[in-house]
Structure formats: structure tokens, C-alpha cells
């Protein structure tokens, strides 16, 4: 079986965008077709100013939600990144193989460092070097495929470059992974700003549906979604991004085709009402299962302990070989 690795950062509450864009496919497809590892990559949350207690809380919540969504520890490996030391061990070697220029060319570094400077904050060195940690996340497991969105393709390409460079300089240690771009049910946009992706760390949550929002909150946010100046219900992302976003959500929740669904509506209000109810029903089982799991934290802890143990068993031989290859003495 091919091996895949994917992770999610605990930098905010998980959203409908996270679910439809990645998690649902992990549950319905990836855990069944491959030897799959899914990690809460908490070390990546430390690259910017953060509240330690919040990171811990969001890490547990994210892990619990992954299980609530349907990831099965009998089929895949679910773990927290910082519980497996090999990520940090290998990250330093990746820093020793990468160049300063490669790090500074990363689009997300330029964007996030620019925002930090504009707000008067200092830029942490880890924000510059975190692509090396991301490469370590992937390479430690002999990963074949990394399912990512377009915004992460650059990081996977860097990972490929570092793996090839390391193998050429020190001998073959790493599998060279490839990025895959699976079709997603919907590219979920912010309900209040349908030209921007629905992100979990957005300052204003009015346009974001969180997985743990109750039914009334979901209905309220969808009913207040921005539509467009016209009156016709059409699926046209360029001319009518707000309506197209609602149709995409309705299609993703019901299994329909957004363009075909448009023909069944004469008003925005009816579309909003049906979309709200469809999203409520889509998320209901996830919220209910999350409540059950949250009431039994010992079970979640045991899943994460066993997941980290399994992940460590995969990663340690690879990282030990990398340490020997670069000339480090083996520990006695």
C-alpha cells in the first residue's frame, strides 16, 4: 500500500472548510486506500504569537474532531506531532540541507512575516524555517503521497527538492513524495466575503461555520451570508460569488450538482434556508460524536498514545538512517 501523510494545525477551531476540503476525504477515501497517517501538527502552531493553553486545548479538540468525523484508529494512524520526537530531530537535518534563499521564497513566509511586521510584532525564526519541519513531517514516514490544497504545493515541492538533495549527497535514505490534489466537494468560501477562503484563524468569525457551531448558529450564519446584487440564482463564481458559494455548499452537503441545483430556486431566501438545513444535517453526526468522545477523554488519550507509538515505530528507523548518513555518531 502507498503511504500518505497529512496534518492539520491547531491554530483555530476547525471549520466547514476544513471538513469539506480535506477531512471528509480522509475519512471516506484516504484511510481506506493507503497506509495513512493523520497528525495534529501542533509544533507548527508555535511559529507565531500564541497562548500555550489555547494551543493545548485546540490540539485536543482537533484530534477529537478527526475521530468524530470518522477517522478509524484501526485503519489509520492518528497522533499529535509533538508526541513523536523524530519530527524535531529530522527538522534540524532538513535545515542543514535547505538554503536561506529557499526558505525566504516561500509565499506563506512572505505573507505572514509581512502581516506580523505591519502589526508591530517581531517575526520568529521558526516562521522562516517551518518548511523544513514540514519536510521532516513528510519524509520521516517514507511518504509516497501528500494530499494538499494548491496553497501547500510549494512546500511539497521543497520537500521533494530536499529529499533528492539529501539522497544525492549522503546516500539514498528518503522516499521522494509527490503532492496530490484530490477533487474536493466544494471550495468553501467565507460567507461574509465569498472571494476569500473560509479560514479557521480569521479574526471575524461571522462568515465562518465551525464544526462545533450549534444548529442555530449555523442557520444564523448561512441566512446572513452575502449574496449578490442581481436576483437570478445562477452558479457563476465570477459574476455571483456569494450565490455560487451557497450552491457549492448545498451540493457538497446533499451530493447534488451546483449548476443543476440553481435551476430549482427562484429566490435567494429559499436557497439560504435549504443550504442552512443541509449544513446542519451534515454536521450533526460530527457534533454528536464529538460530544461523546469529549466526555471520555481517557479514550482519546489512549488513541493518541497508540497512534504516536505506531508513528514513532515508522519514523525512528528512517531518522536514525539519516543521522548516520550525514555523519553523526550513533547513540550507545
ZAMARGU-4260 file (C-alpha; in steps of 0.2 Angstrom, whole numbers, plus 5000, padded with zeros to 4 digits):
<rodrens>
0) 5000/5000/5000 | 5005/5018/4997 | 5009/5028/5012 | 5001/5045/5014 | 5003/5059/5027
5) 4993/5074/5030 | 4991/5086/5045 | 4980/5100/5052 | 4986/5114/5063 | 4978/5119/5079
10) 4978/5137/5076 | 4959/5139/5077 | 4943/5130/5078 | 4940/5118/5064 | 4928/5124/5051
15) 4916/5118/5037 | 4930/5122/5025 | 4942/5110/5034 | 4929/5097/5034 | 4924/5098/5016
20) 4941/5102/5009 | 4951/5089/5017 | 4944/5079/5032 | 4929/5071/5024 | 4940/5064/5010
25) 4952/5057/5023 | 4938/5048/5031 | 4929/5042/5015 | 4944/5038/5004 | 4961/5040/5010
30) 4961/5029/5026 | 4954/5015/5015 | 4966/5016/5001 | 4983/5018/5009 | 4993/5016/5024
35) 4988/5033/5031 | 4994/5045/5045 | 4985/5060/5050 | 4993/5072/5063 | 4988/5087/5073
40) 5004/5097/5069 | 5005/5107/5085 | 5023/5112/5083 | 5018/5122/5068 | 5006/5132/5079
45) 5022/5139/5088 | 5028/5150/5073 | 5018/5165/5078 | 5012/5173/5094 | 5001/5161/5104
50) 4993/5156/5120 | 5000/5140/5126 | 4984/5134/5135 | 4974/5138/5119 | 4986/5128/5108
55) 4984/5113/5120 | 4965/5115/5120 | 4964/5116/5101 | 4976/5102/5099 | 4964/5090/5109
60) 4949/5097/5101 | 4956/5094/5083 | 4961/5077/5087 | 4944/5073/5095 | 4935/5080/5079
65) 4946/5070/5067 | 4940/5054/5077 | 4922/5061/5077 | 4922/5064/5059 | 4926/5046/5056
70) 4945/5043/5056 | 4946/5025/5062 | 4962/5021/5073 | 4961/5003/5067 | 4963/5009/5049
75) 4974/5024/5050 | 4987/5032/5062 | 4980/5047/5072 | 4993/5056/5083 | 4999/5073/5089
80) 5015/5079/5080 | 5025/5084/5096 | 5022/5067/5104 | 5034/5060/5091 | 5052/5067/5094
85) 5058/5061/5076 | 5049/5076/5069 | 5060/5089/5078 | 5076/5078/5076 | 5074/5077/5057
90) 5069/5095/5055 | 5086/5101/5060 | 5094/5090/5047 | 5082/5097/5034 | 5088/5115/5039
95) 5105/5109/5036 | 5101/5104/5018 | 5089/5118/5014 | 5096/5136/5009 | 5091/5153/5016
100) 5085/5158/4999 | 5073/5143/4998 | 5066/5147/5014 | 5063/5166/5010 | 5055/5162/4994
105) 5040/5153/5002 | 5025/5163/4999 | 5017/5160/5016 | 5033/5166/5025 | 5032/5182/5015
110) 5013/5184/5018 | 5014/5180/5037 | 5030/5190/5041 | 5023/5205/5032 | 5007/5204/5042
115) 5017/5202/5058 | 5028/5217/5054 | 5013/5228/5050 | 5005/5224/5067 | 5022/5228/5076
120) 5026/5211/5080 | 5043/5203/5078 | 5045/5188/5066 | 5050/5172/5074 | 5064/5162/5066
125) 5053/5147/5066 | 5041/5155/5054 | 5056/5156/5041 | 5062/5138/5045 | 5045/5129/5047
130) 5045/5122/5029 | 5060/5112/5035 | 5049/5105/5049 | 5035/5101/5036 | 5048/5092/5025
135) 5053/5082/5041 | 5034/5078/5044 | 5033/5070/5027 | 5050/5062/5025 | 5051/5054/5042
140) 5037/5041/5036 | 5043/5036/5019 | 5028/5045/5012 | 5023/5042/4994 | 5008/5055/4993
145) 5004/5071/5002 | 4986/5076/4998 | 4986/5095/4999 | 4977/5111/4993 | 4985/5122/4980
150) 4992/5134/4993 | 5003/5120/5000 | 5010/5114/4984 | 5026/5125/4985 | 5030/5116/5002
155) 5029/5099/4995 | 5040/5104/4980 | 5053/5110/4993 | 5051/5093/5002 | 5055/5084/4986
160) 5070/5095/4982 | 5077/5092/5000 | 5074/5073/4998 | 5083/5072/4982 | 5097/5083/4988
165) 5100/5073/5003 | 5099/5057/4994 | 5112/5063/4981 | 5124/5070/4995 | 5123/5056/5008
170) 5115/5041/5000 | 5098/5035/4997 | 5088/5037/5013 | 5071/5046/5009 | 5057/5042/4998
175) 5053/5057/4986 | 5035/5061/4989 | 5023/5069/4977 | 5008/5081/4980 | 4991/5075/4976
180) 4977/5087/4973 | 4961/5077/4976 | 4945/5084/4970 | 4935/5091/4985 | 4917/5093/4987
185) 4917/5112/4987 | 4930/5126/4989 | 4922/5134/5004 | 4922/5152/5004 | 4919/5164/5019
190) 4900/5168/5020 | 4903/5186/5023 | 4917/5188/5010 | 4914/5175/4996 | 4930/5180/4987
195) 4941/5173/5002 | 4943/5156/5008 | 4934/5151/5024 | 4949/5150/5036 | 4949/5145/5054
200) 4960/5159/5061 | 4951/5173/5053 | 4948/5187/5065 | 4930/5189/5061 | 4920/5173/5063
205) 4904/5180/5056 | 4906/5171/5039 | 4914/5155/5046 | 4904/5139/5050 | 4914/5130/5064
210) 4911/5111/5066 | 4906/5114/5083 | 4893/5128/5080 | 4876/5123/5086 | 4862/5122/5074
215) 4855/5139/5077 | 4872/5147/5075 | 4874/5138/5058 | 4857/5143/5052 | 4860/5161/5058
220) 4877/5162/5048 | 4870/5155/5032 | 4855/5165/5032 | 4866/5181/5034 | 4878/5176/5020
225) 4882/5189/5007 | 4873/5186/4991 | 4874/5197/4975 | 4866/5212/4968 | 4855/5203/4955
230) 4840/5192/4958 | 4844/5177/4947 | 4850/5161/4956 | 4865/5155/4945 | 4881/5146/4948
235) 4893/5159/4942 | 4908/5161/4953 | 4915/5176/4944 | 4898/5186/4942 | 4889/5179/4958
240) 4902/5173/4970 | 4890/5173/4985 | 4876/5163/4977 | 4889/5151/4969 | 4896/5148/4987
245) 4879/5144/4994 | 4876/5132/4979 | 4893/5124/4982 | 4889/5121/5000 | 4872/5114/4996
250) 4879/5102/4983 | 4893/5096/4995 | 4880/5093/5008 | 4867/5084/4998 | 4878/5076/4984
255) 4870/5087/4970 | 4877/5097/4956 | 4878/5116/4960 | 4873/5121/4942 | 4858/5109/4942
260) 4853/5114/4959 | 4852/5133/4954 | 4838/5129/4942 | 4827/5124/4957 | 4827/5141/4965
265) 4818/5157/4961 | 4824/5167/4977 | 4840/5169/4987 | 4830/5166/5003 | 4824/5149/4998
270) 4842/5144/4993 | 4849/5150/5010 | 4836/5141/5020 | 4839/5124/5011 | 4858/5127/5012
275) 4857/5130/5031 | 4847/5115/5034 | 4858/5104/5023 | 4874/5110/5033 | 4865/5107/5050
280) 4862/5089/5045 | 4879/5087/5038 | 4887/5092/5054 | 4875/5085/5066 | 4883/5067/5067
285) 4901/5075/5069 | 4895/5086/5083 | 4886/5072/5092 | 4900/5060/5091 | 4912/5074/5097
290) 4902/5076/5112 | 4903/5058/5116 | 4922/5057/5114 | 4924/5073/5124 | 4915/5065/5138
295) 4928/5051/5138 | 4945/5060/5137 | 4954/5044/5143 | 4949/5035/5127 | 4955/5049/5116
300) 4972/5050/5126 | 4974/5031/5123 | 4970/5033/5104 | 4983/5047/5103 | 4996/5037/5113
305) 4994/5022/5102 | 4995/5032/5087 | 5011/5041/5092 | 5019/5024/5097 | 5014/5017/5079
310) 5021/5033/5071 | 5037/5033/5081 | 5040/5015/5076 | 5039/5020/5057 | 5049/5036/5059
315) 5063/5031/5070 | 5072/5019/5058 | 5071/5032/5044 | 5078/5046/5055 | 5091/5035/5063
320) 5097/5031/5045 | 5098/5049/5041 | 5108/5054/5056 | 5121/5040/5051 | 5121/5046/5033
325) 5126/5064/5037 | 5140/5058/5049 | 5133/5058/5066 | 5139/5045/5079 | 5125/5033/5084
330) 5120/5034/5102 | 5126/5019/5113
</rodrens>
